[in-house]
Amino acid sequence: MSLKHAVLAALLEGEASGYDLAKLFDVSVANFWAATPQQLYRELERLSEAGLIAARVVQQERRPNKRMFTLTDSGLADLVAYTTHPPKPTAVRDELMVQVQACDEGDTAAVRAHVRERMETGRGKLARYERLRERLLDGRDEETYLREAGRVGPYLTLMRGMAFEEENLRWGERVLAVLAEREAGRGAGGRRSVGPSARTGDAGTTLR
């Protein structure tokens, strides 16, 4: 997937300025596609030049004029065609997972701190997602919204983002509990883990 289609999909919400899109990406789209404002503005220029979006200038008093963007018929057709393509498998590269993988020989206290920081970030995201969810529902229960709303795509991606962060928090709690228990055990009965030179395979031979 390219940023191109993320922008086209975001413009299904209606006409928007670059600033509007940057806020939208920060609040909701970021849970599945990240982009900086600079990347968004560059992409808007490319899409405009390609005829996939149209731009109009809005005159403003006491403020710089702003450009508002909308999908063109060509842009919508491109987006529709895109939805027929099989998506590429997700490629995950998470530095925290590498640190957790190495925690037995690394600085366990530091890794635990990193996990707590990730969890705090996740809680912040969940709070933002919940505010967006309440705005979308606008007093309706979820089932009513999903049955009656004109568009459900943004809500479905929001559900995925919320589920992802909730699972991250559950995982983080488990990691912290396991590492704390192991740390307590080492304090009571000495270091449990063995060094690299002493690790052996199933048959008792030293791993190389």
Phi, psi and omega in degrees: 000142178250164176300330179311308185284332175296320178291315179300318180294321179296326181285354171297339178290343181125181182302139182207150173273171175299322179296317178300316181293322178298319177294319179298316179297320182294323186272317188236311184295333183300342180287349175223350177206115183265143176203143176276159176305321180298318178296321179297314181297319178296318181293322178300320178296316180296317181293324178294316179297327180279354180079013180274341172224157177246146181238143173226149182264130178254121179286135180230137175277136177066006176220155175298147176299152180235155179257133178250137186243142175223156175291139170267172176299322179294320179295318179295319179297320178297317181293319178299315179298322180299323182293346179273348183278135175299131180287152176287149176301145179292132176253115183257128172226104187235113183299325179298323180295325177294319179295319178295320178303325184262010189295334182295328180252352182264198180274096185299320180298320179293318179297318177299321178296320179296319179297317179297321178297318178297320180295321179296319176298318179297320178297322178296318178297316180300321179297318178293318179296323180293321176297319177295319179301316180295322178294319180294315182292322177051049177090350179272154172282163187300315182297320178297316180299312183294336179275327190248341185296147178295322178226135180245352182306310180300325180289321180295320177290327176296319177302319180294317179298319179294317180296322180297313181290324177296319178292322176301320180293319177298316178298316181299317178300319180294316179300312181299320180294316181296313182293324178294320179295318179293322178296319178296321179295321178294324180293328182275325186228020180091172183291128182278317187288154180255153182287168182303324184287343184257354181290137181234162177275185183299328184272002178091002178272149181292131177287140179234000000 
